[in-house]
Amino acid sequence: MMSRTFAPSLALCSALLALPQLTAAFYLPGVAPTSYKPDDRVPLNVNSIKPVAAQDALLHSVMSYDYYNERFQFCQPEGGPSYVSESLGSILFGDRIMTSPFELHMMKNETCKKLCSSKYDMPSSHFVNKRIMQGYALNWLVDGLPAGQNLLDDRTGTTFYSPGFAMGSISATDPDSPTFFNNHYDILIEYHKVNGREDQLRVVGVIVQPGSKAYKDDNLECSDSQTPPIVLVEDAGTETEVTFTYSVYWTESPTAWATRWDKYLHVFDPKIHWFSLVNSAVVVIFLTVTVTSVLFRALKKDIARYNRLDQINLEDLSGTGALEDGVQEDSGWKLVHGDVFRTPSHPLLLSVFLGNGAQLFVMTGFTICFALLGFLSPSNRGSLGTIMIFLYTLLSFVGGYVSARVYKSMNGEKWKLNIGLTPLLVPGIVFSTFFFLNLFLWANGAAGAVPFTTMLVIIGIWFVISIPLSVAGSWVGFRAAAVEPPVRTNQIPRQIPPATTYLKPIPSMLLVGILPFGAIFVELYFIMSSIWFSKIYYMFGFLFLCYGLMIITCAAVTVLMVYFLLCSENYHWQWRSFLAAGMSAGYIFTNALIYLLSKLSLGGLSGTVLYIGYSALLSFLFFILTGSIGYFSSWWFVQKIYRSIKID
């Protein structure tokens, strides 16, 4: 594909023009097209076998397996299969792409071509039958395009391609019926002629229609509908011989190569997205207007009274304290001006969290923008994971800088410990949890287990690139001038009066955390379905808007909570703002547990541990992200109001 260079102004205009059509979530293909001539060989690669929803619409496993796992006994190419090179993100997301024995030639139809024969003993038959009952699906790639099934959306009446196809089938009406193993594949491939040229043919669609056929001897009658299905017998000492066959049918399509992914990018009930977006926008607008009017009106009156009081006190040296007492009783946030910038407890830990939160905030914003502009195409497998790791590594400088500036403004003295913990604490927790969960995948022989060499690559990126950048950012941050508070801090801390119920730590955290969660609730559901049910998520336009609404909501409610906290003469706002905004991660984890009970049916311990572990890991990162948003918005608010009044 030809590349073009755009001027910055043109790129900015293009982004602005795209905003009204965010729901389209356009994309740029991530790989260059491959053109074939008639009879050229078209590669068919196989990916790991992953679980999808079974016939009861529940997910029964989270383990994926290598296609050539010895218990599946699928046919292998001559000389054995070889791995296809993948990106780091593709490996982390569980892709294991390998070559296959299928021979596809452009525009050459094949009928009932034999692959090989395999014999299944009792353990292999039991293993395969159990995977069929759990709803496992085969995943093939033809010219980089996933082979899928043509499905109909009953709500919208549109057809779409769903990646992957069933390994076998069971009766939907009779629970005691045997499982049928699919050993024949009708491969329907669509191709497009570039400008009508016969020597410029491109693959634009792949559908696989699997079938189960118990062939007798060498009589391969694939088109015979009377051929009974094959059942893998689980009796001791009995082997079931299975012959694998396939047919290939080529059809011309008007679909261009650049839009071939449109068939796979299907939105289930788009009205839900719009309803959620409009609902969240209304809530955010109402909340923002309310917070702005309440705070500005109250603060304007408070600041005017305080400044007028200071002027009266200067003119009236005899000074009756009636007016001052009245003002102080009316609004108490000025009373804590000598304590509001007092160093909080555990400033080192808070500064480390805030540095990593700023790093996550910038990384998330850049990633969503790149995806929105189409640079993270689904055709470039693993590009999302790769760019996230790349951005997080490069933005370690931001994390170190923010952590150092915050810690210096809190008068921290353990600056060496701050420099070391910023790139080690949060990434260390994430890596340790990931490594622990990966042990369960290794123990179960799952394809999703990250190889040891990939782990070494991640550690190398961490220590060779990320940590030095973070140290450099910390060095720059500590050399910069400290952020001076607008008021002096008293030597003796002020006593904090008892708080009302809604301002106590737990109730205030629960109240503040639920609103940011509500802004992303619907998109979170689709993201979780994409992760666990192996669906393609591409609605980055909605995600971009929901992310912006979440930021505004998180900042607004945290500022409002801090204002009420200061009015109640409680100056411990630093940790309270961080924890209250971060509480939305608690709602996300609770939602994940509800999703586990309603959409999943994981019978084994390993699957449940993996699901809860990954959900807890994502919730922890979201806690750091939203907590940092709440803290910095509150910090800006506190700085703003105390700079607006005159303090003697």
C-alpha positions in Angstrom: 0.0 0.0 0.0 1.4 3.4 -1.0 2.3 5.7 1.9 1.6 9.4 1.9 3.0 12.2 4.0 0.5 14.6 5.4 1.2 18.1 6.8 0.3 18.5 10.5 -2.5 20.9 9.7 -4.0 18.5 7.2 -3.8 15.6 9.7 -5.5 17.7 12.4 -8.3 18.7 10.0 -8.8 15.1 9.1 -9.1 14.1 12.7 -11.6 16.8 13.4 -13.7 15.9 10.4 -13.7 12.3 11.6 -15.2 13.2 15.0 -18.8 13.2 13.8 -18.4 9.7 12.4 -16.6 8.1 15.3 -19.0 5.2 15.3 -17.6 4.1 12.0 -14.2 3.3 13.6 -12.4 3.4 10.3 -9.1 1.6 9.9 -6.1 1.4 7.7 -5.0 -2.1 6.8 -2.0 -3.1 8.8 -0.3 -5.2 6.2 0.4 -4.8 2.4 -1.9 -6.7 0.1 -0.7 -9.9 -1.6 -1.7 -10.4 -5.2 -1.9 -13.9 -6.8 -2.0 -15.3 -10.2 -4.2 -18.3 -11.2 -2.9 -21.5 -9.7 -0.6 -19.7 -7.3 -0.5 -21.3 -3.9 -2.4 -19.4 -1.2 -1.1 -20.1 2.4 -3.5 -21.5 4.9 -2.0 -21.3 8.4 -3.6 -22.6 11.6 -3.8 -20.7 15.0 -4.4 -22.0 18.5 -7.7 -23.7 19.3 -9.7 -21.4 21.6 -13.0 -21.8 23.5 -16.1 -19.8 22.4 -19.6 -19.9 23.7 -21.1 -23.4 23.7 -24.7 -24.2 22.8 -25.9 -23.0 26.2 -24.3 -19.5 25.4 -21.9 -19.9 28.3 -18.1 -20.0 28.2 -16.9 -23.3 29.8 -13.1 -22.7 29.6 -10.4 -20.1 29.2 -7.6 -22.4 28.2 -6.5 -22.5 24.6 -4.5 -25.3 23.0 -1.9 -25.6 20.2 -3.5 -26.8 17.0 -1.0 -29.6 16.8 -1.4 -30.8 20.3 -0.8 -34.6 20.2 -4.2 -35.4 21.7 -6.0 -33.7 18.8 -4.1 -35.7 16.2 -4.7 -33.2 13.4 -2.9 -33.7 10.1 0.6 -32.2 9.9 2.5 -30.9 6.8 5.4 -32.9 5.5 8.5 -32.4 7.6 6.4 -31.1 10.5 4.8 -27.7 11.1 6.8 -24.5 11.5 5.9 -21.4 13.4 5.0 -18.2 11.6 6.7 -15.1 12.9 4.4 -13.0 15.2 4.5 -9.7 17.0 5.0 -9.5 20.8 1.4 -8.4 21.3 0.2 -11.4 19.2 2.1 -13.8 21.4 0.9 -12.2 24.6 -2.7 -12.5 23.4 -2.3 -16.2 22.9 -1.8 -16.5 19.1 0.3 -19.5 18.0 0.3 -19.5 14.2 1.8 -22.4 12.4 1.9 -23.9 8.8 -0.6 -26.5 7.7 -0.9 -29.3 5.1 -3.8 -27.7 3.2 -3.0 -27.0 -0.4 -4.9 -24.0 -1.8 -4.3 -22.8 -5.3 -5.9 -19.6 -6.6 -9.1 -20.3 -8.6 -8.5 -24.0 -8.5 -11.5 -25.9 -7.0 -10.8 -29.1 -5.1 -13.4 -31.7 -4.2 -13.1 -34.2 -1.3 -9.3 -34.1 -1.1 -7.8 -36.4 1.5 -5.4 -35.0 4.1 -4.6 -38.0 6.3 -6.0 -40.6 8.6 -5.6 -40.7 12.4 -6.6 -43.2 15.1 -8.0 -42.0 18.4 -7.6 -44.2 21.5 -9.8 -43.8 24.6 -7.8 -40.9 26.2 -7.6 -38.9 23.0 -11.3 -39.5 22.2 -12.3 -38.4 25.7 -10.1 -35.3 25.4 -11.5 -34.3 22.0 -15.1 -35.0 23.0 -14.8 -32.8 26.1 -13.4 -30.0 24.1 -16.3 -30.3 21.7 -18.8 -30.1 24.6 -17.0 -27.0 25.9 -17.5 -25.3 22.6 -13.9 -25.1 21.3 -13.4 -23.6 17.8 -10.7 -24.0 15.1 -9.0 -20.9 13.9 -7.5 -20.8 10.4 -5.9 -17.9 8.5 -6.0 -17.7 4.7 -3.8 -14.9 3.4 -4.0 -13.4 6.9 -7.8 -13.4 6.9 -9.6 -15.5 9.6 -11.7 -18.4 8.3 -15.1 -18.1 9.8 -18.8 -18.9 9.6 -21.5 -16.8 7.9 -24.0 -15.8 10.6 -27.3 -13.8 10.6 -28.0 -11.2 13.2 -31.7 -11.6 14.0 -32.0 -8.1 15.4 -30.6 -6.1 12.5 -31.2 -8.8 9.7 -27.6 -8.4 8.5 -25.1 -11.2 7.8 -21.5 -11.2 9.0 -18.5 -13.4 9.3 -17.7 -14.8 12.7 -14.0 -15.9 13.1 -13.5 -19.5 13.9 -15.7 -22.6 13.4 -16.8 -25.5 15.5 -14.6 -28.5 16.2 -17.6 -30.7 16.4 -21.3 -30.6 17.4 -23.8 -32.0 19.8 -27.6 -32.3 19.7 -29.3 -29.2 21.1 -32.4 -31.2 22.0 -31.0 -34.5 23.3 -28.4 -34.0 26.1 -27.6 -37.7 26.0 -26.7 -37.8 22.3 -23.1 -38.5 21.3 -20.7 -35.7 20.2 -19.9 -35.6 16.5 -16.3 -34.8 15.4 -15.9 -32.6 12.3 -13.4 -34.2 9.9 -14.5 -32.6 6.6 -14.1 -28.9 5.7 -15.8 -27.1 2.8 -13.5 -24.0 2.3 -15.3 -21.2 0.4 -12.9 -18.5 -0.6 -13.9 -15.2 -2.2 -11.4 -13.4 -4.4 -11.3 -10.0 -6.1 -9.8 -9.0 -9.4 -7.8 -5.8 -9.1 -9.0 -3.5 -11.8 -10.4 -6.6 -13.6 -6.9 -8.0 -14.2 -6.6 -11.8 -14.2 -3.1 -11.7 -12.8 -4.0 -9.5 -9.9 -6.2 -11.7 -7.6 -6.6 -11.0 -3.9 -8.4 -13.0 -1.2 -11.2 -11.0 0.4 -13.3 -13.6 2.3 -13.0 -17.1 3.8 -15.9 -19.3 5.1 -15.5 -22.8 6.4 -18.4 -25.2 6.6 -17.3 -28.1 8.7 -19.0 -31.5 8.6 -18.8 -34.9 10.3 -18.5 -37.9 8.0 -17.8 -41.6 8.9 -16.2 -42.8 5.6 -16.2 -46.5 4.8 -12.8 -47.7 3.7 -11.5 -45.5 0.9 -14.9 -44.5 -0.3 -14.7 -40.7 0.1 -18.1 -39.3 -0.8 -18.0 -35.9 0.7 -21.2 -34.7 -1.1 -23.2 -37.7 0.0 -25.7 -36.4 2.6 -26.5 -39.9 3.7 -23.0 -40.4 5.1 -23.4 -40.9 8.9 -21.5 -38.6 11.3 -18.4 -39.9 13.0 -18.3 -40.4 16.8 -15.1 -40.9 18.8 -15.7 -43.9 20.9 -14.4 -43.7 24.5 -14.4 -47.5 25.2 -11.3 -49.0 26.7 -9.1 -50.8 24.1 -11.1 -49.3 21.2 -9.6 -47.0 18.5 -11.6 -44.8 16.2 -10.1 -44.2 12.8 -10.8 -40.8 11.3 -10.1 -39.7 7.8 -9.7 -35.9 7.3 -10.9 -34.4 3.9 -11.5 -31.0 2.5 -13.0 -29.2 -0.5 -12.1 -25.8 -1.9 -14.5 -23.6 -3.8 -13.4 -20.2 -5.3 -15.9 -17.4 -6.1 -15.4 -13.9 -7.4 -16.4 -11.0 -5.2 -16.8 -7.3 -5.8 -15.4 -6.6 -2.3 -12.1 -4.7 -2.5 -9.1 -5.8 -0.5 -9.2 -2.6 1.6 -12.7 -3.3 2.9 -12.4 -7.1 3.3 -12.5 -6.8 7.1 -15.8 -5.0 7.1 -17.6 -8.4 7.0 -16.0 -9.4 10.3 -16.5 -6.1 12.1 -20.0 -6.5 13.2 -21.8 -4.5 16.0 -24.3 -6.4 18.0 -27.3 -4.1 18.6 -25.6 -0.7 18.0 -28.6 1.0 19.7 -27.1 -0.1 23.0 -23.9 1.8 22.3 -25.8 5.0 21.3 -28.1 4.7 24.3 -25.2 4.3 26.7 -23.3 7.1 25.1 -26.2 9.5 25.2 -27.1 8.5 28.8 -23.5 8.9 30.0 -23.2 12.3 28.2 -26.4 13.6 29.8 -25.2 12.4 33.2 -21.8 14.0 32.7 -23.2 17.3 31.5 -25.7 17.5 34.4 -22.9 16.6 36.9 -20.4 19.0 35.4 -22.9 21.9 35.3 -24.0 21.1 38.9 -20.5 20.9 40.2 -19.5 24.1 38.4 -22.5 26.1 39.5 -22.3 24.9 43.1 -18.6 25.4 43.5 -18.3 28.7 41.6 -21.2 30.2 43.4 -20.1 29.0 46.8 -16.5 29.7 46.2 -17.2 33.2 44.8 -19.2 34.0 47.9 -16.7 32.5 50.2 -13.7 34.2 48.7 -15.5 37.6 48.6 -16.4 37.2 52.3 -12.9 36.1 53.3 -11.3 39.0 51.5 -13.8 41.5 52.8 -13.3 40.2 56.3 -9.5 40.6 56.0 -10.0 44.2 54.8 -12.4 44.9 57.7 -9.9 43.4 60.2 -7.1 45.7 58.8 -9.3 48.8 59.2 -10.8 47.9 62.5 -7.9 47.2 64.8 -10.2 46.8 67.8 -11.9 44.1 65.7 -15.1 42.5 67.0 -15.0 38.9 66.0 -18.7 38.5 65.2 -18.4 38.8 61.4 -15.3 36.5 61.3 -17.0 33.9 63.4 -20.0 34.0 61.2 -18.0 33.5 58.1 -15.9 30.8 59.6 -19.1 28.9 60.7 -20.6 29.4 57.3 -17.7 28.0 55.4 -14.9 26.1 57.0 -12.4 25.4 54.1 -10.4 28.6 54.9 -9.9 27.4 58.5 -7.7 24.5 57.3 -5.5 26.7 55.1 -2.5 26.1 57.4 -2.9 22.3 57.1 -4.3 21.7 53.6 -0.8 21.3 52.1 0.6 19.3 55.0 2.6 16.2 53.8 0.2 13.2 53.7 1.0 9.9 55.3 3.1 7.5 53.2 4.1 10.2 50.6 6.6 7.8 48.9 3.9 5.3 48.1 1.5 7.9 46.9 4.0 9.6 44.6 5.0 6.2 43.1 1.3 5.4 42.4 0.8 8.9 40.9 3.8 8.6 38.6 2.6 5.3 37.3 -0.9 6.6 37.0 0.2 9.5 34.8 2.2 7.1 32.7 -0.9 4.9 32.3 -3.1 7.9 31.5 -0.9 9.2 28.7 -0.4 5.6 27.3 -4.2 4.9 27.3 -4.9 8.2 25.6 -2.3 7.7 22.8 -3.4 4.0 22.3 -7.1 4.9 21.9 -6.2 7.8 19.5 -4.0 5.5 17.4 -6.8 2.9 17.3 -9.4 5.6 16.5 -7.3 6.9 13.5 -7.0 3.3 12.2 -3.4 2.5 12.9 -4.3 -0.6 14.9 -6.0 -2.6 12.2 -7.2 -6.1 13.1 -5.4 -7.3 10.0 -2.1 -6.6 11.8 -2.5 -9.2 14.6 -1.3 -8.2 18.0 -0.8 -4.5 17.1 -2.8 -3.3 20.0 -0.8 -5.2 22.6 2.5 -4.3 20.9 1.8 -0.6 20.8 0.6 -0.6 24.4 3.9 -2.1 25.6 5.9 0.2 23.3 4.1 3.3 24.6 4.3 2.3 28.2 8.0 1.7 27.9 8.7 5.0 26.2 6.5 6.9 28.6 8.5 5.7 31.6 10.2 9.1 31.5 6.8 10.7 32.2 6.2 8.4 35.1 9.6 9.1 36.7 9.2 12.9 36.2 5.7 13.1 37.7 6.6 10.9 40.6 9.7 13.0 41.4 7.9 16.3 41.1 5.0 15.1 43.4 7.4 13.6 46.0 9.5 16.8 46.0 6.4 18.9 46.5 5.5 16.7 49.5 9.0 17.4 51.0 10.0 13.8 50.7 13.5 12.9 51.8 14.0 9.4 50.5 14.6 10.5 46.9 16.8 7.5 46.0 14.0 5.1 47.1 11.5 7.1 45.0 13.7 6.8 41.9 14.0 3.0 42.4 10.4 2.2 43.3 8.7 4.2 40.5 9.8 1.8 37.7 9.8 -1.3 39.9 6.8 -1.3 42.2 3.8 -1.2 40.0 5.4 -3.0 37.0 6.8 -5.6 39.4 3.3 -6.3 40.8 1.9 -6.6 37.3 4.7 -8.9 36.1 4.7 -11.1 39.2 0.9 -11.6 38.9 1.2 -12.3 35.2 4.0 -14.8 35.8 2.0 -16.5 38.6 -1.0 -16.9 36.3 1.2 -18.0 33.5 2.3 -21.0 35.7 -1.3 -22.3 35.6 -1.3 -22.1 31.8 2.1 -24.0 31.7 0.8 -26.6 34.0 -2.3 -27.2 31.8 -0.3 -27.3 28.6 -2.3 -24.3 27.2 -1.2 -22.5 24.1 -1.9 -19.2 25.9 1.1 -19.7 28.1 3.7 -17.1 27.3 7.0 -18.8 26.3 10.0 -18.4 28.6 12.0 -16.6 25.9 9.2 -14.0 25.5 9.3 -13.5 29.3 13.0 -12.8 29.0 12.3 -10.3 26.2 9.8 -8.4 28.4 12.3 -8.4 31.3 14.9 -7.1 28.9 12.7 -4.3 27.7 11.8 -3.4 31.2 15.4 -3.2 32.6 17.2 -2.0 29.5 14.7 0.7 28.3 12.0 1.4 30.8 14.0 1.7 34.0 16.7 4.0 32.5 14.0 6.3 31.0 12.2 6.4 34.4 15.4 7.2 36.2 16.1 10.0 33.7 12.7 11.4 34.2 13.1 11.3 38.0 16.5 13.1 37.7 14.9 15.9 35.7 11.9 16.0 38.1 14.1 16.4 41.2 16.3 19.0 39.6 13.2 21.1 38.8 11.9 23.6 41.3 9.4 22.3 43.8 5.8 23.4 43.4 5.3 25.9 46.1 2.0 25.9 48.0 0.1 29.2 48.0 -0.2 29.2 51.8 2.1 28.4 54.7 1.7 25.2 56.6 1.4 25.4 60.4 3.7 23.6 62.6 1.0 22.1 64.8 -1.7 20.0 63.0 -5.2 21.1 63.4 -7.7 18.8 65.1 -10.2 17.3 62.7 -13.9 17.3 63.9 -16.1 14.2 63.5 -17.4 13.8 59.9 -20.9 13.2 58.7 -21.8 9.8 57.4 -21.4 10.5 53.7 -18.0 12.1 54.2 -16.5 9.1 56.0 -13.9 7.2 54.0 -16.0 4.1 52.9 -19.3 5.9 52.0 -17.5 8.7 50.1 -15.4 6.1 48.2 -18.5 4.2 47.2 -20.4 7.3 46.1 -17.5 8.8 44.1 -16.4 5.5 42.4 -19.8 4.5 41.0 -20.2 7.4 38.6 -17.0 6.9 36.5 -17.8 3.2 36.4 -21.3 4.1 35.0 -19.7 6.1 32.2 -17.9 3.0 30.8 -20.2 0.2 31.9 -21.6 -0.7 28.5 -18.3 -0.5 26.7 -16.7 -2.6 29.4 -19.3 -5.3 28.7 -18.3 -5.4 25.0 -14.6 -5.4 25.8 -14.9 -8.3 28.2 -16.9 -10.2 25.6 -14.1 -9.5 23.1 -11.5 -10.8 25.5 -13.1 -13.9 26.8 -15.3 -14.9 23.8 -12.6 -14.3 21.2 -14.6 -11.6 19.4 -13.1 -8.7 17.4 -13.5 -5.3 19.2 -13.2 -2.3 17.0 -15.6 0.3 18.3 -12.8 2.7 19.3 -14.9 5.7 18.5 -17.3 4.9 21.3 -14.4 3.9 23.5 -12.7 7.3 22.9 -15.8 9.2 23.9 -16.5 6.9 26.9 -12.9 7.5 28.0 -13.3 11.2 27.8 -16.6 11.1 29.7 -15.0 8.9 32.4 -12.2 11.4 32.9 -14.6 14.3 33.2 -16.8 12.4 35.6 -13.9 11.2 37.7 -12.5 14.7 38.0 -15.8 16.4 38.7 -17.1 14.1 41.5 -13.7 13.9 43.2 -13.4 17.7 43.2 -16.9 17.9 44.7 -16.0 15.4 47.4 -12.8 17.3 48.3 -14.7 20.6 48.6 -17.2 19.1 51.0 -14.3 17.5 52.9 -12.5 20.8 53.3 -15.7 22.5 54.3 -16.0 19.9 57.1 -12.4 21.0 58.2 -10.8 17.7 57.1 -7.6 18.5 55.3 -6.6 14.9 54.5 -7.6 15.2 50.9 -4.6 13.6 49.2 -5.2 9.9 49.9 -9.0 10.5 50.0 -9.1 11.8 46.5 -6.9 9.1 45.2 -8.8 6.2 46.9 -12.2 7.6 46.2 -11.6 8.0 42.4 -9.8 4.7 42.3 -12.8 3.0 43.9 -14.3 2.7 40.4 -11.9 -0.2 39.9 -13.7 -1.9 42.8 -16.9 -1.7 40.8 -15.1 -3.1 37.7 -13.9 -6.1 39.7 -17.3 -6.6 41.2 -18.8 -6.4 37.6 -16.2 -9.0 36.5 -17.4 -11.4 39.3 -21.0 -10.9 38.2 -19.9 -11.6 34.6 -18.2 -14.8 35.9 -21.5 -16.0 37.5 -23.8 -15.0 34.6 -21.8 -15.6 31.4 -19.2 -18.2 32.3 -19.3 -21.7 33.6 -15.7 -22.6 34.5 -15.7 -26.0 36.2 -12.0 -26.3 37.0 -10.0 -24.4 39.6 -7.4 -23.3 37.0 -9.9 -21.5 34.8 -11.5 -19.7 37.8 -8.1 -18.6 39.1 -7.0 -17.3 35.7 -10.2 -15.3 35.2 -10.2 -13.8 38.7 -6.5 -13.1 38.5 -6.6 -11.3 35.2 -9.7 -9.4 36.3 -7.9 -8.3 39.5 -4.8 -7.3 37.5 -6.8 -5.1 35.1 -8.8 -3.6 38.0 -5.5 -2.8 39.8 -4.2 -0.9 36.8 -7.6 0.9 36.5 -7.3 1.8 40.2 -4.0 3.5 39.6 -5.3 5.3 36.5 -8.5 6.7 38.0 -6.9 7.4 41.3 -4.4 9.6 39.6 -7.1 11.4 37.7 -8.9 12.1 40.9 -5.8 13.3 42.8 -4.5 15.7 40.1 -7.9 17.2 39.5 -8.3 17.8 43.3 -4.7 19.1 43.5 -5.5 21.7 40.8 -8.7 22.6 42.6 -7.1 23.1 46.0 -4.3 25.1 44.5 -6.8 27.3 42.7 -9.0 28.2 45.6 -6.3 28.9 48.1 -4.5 31.2 45.7 -7.7 33.2 45.4 -7.9 34.3 49.0 -5.7 36.6 51.1 -3.9 34.9 54.0 -2.1 36.9 56.6 
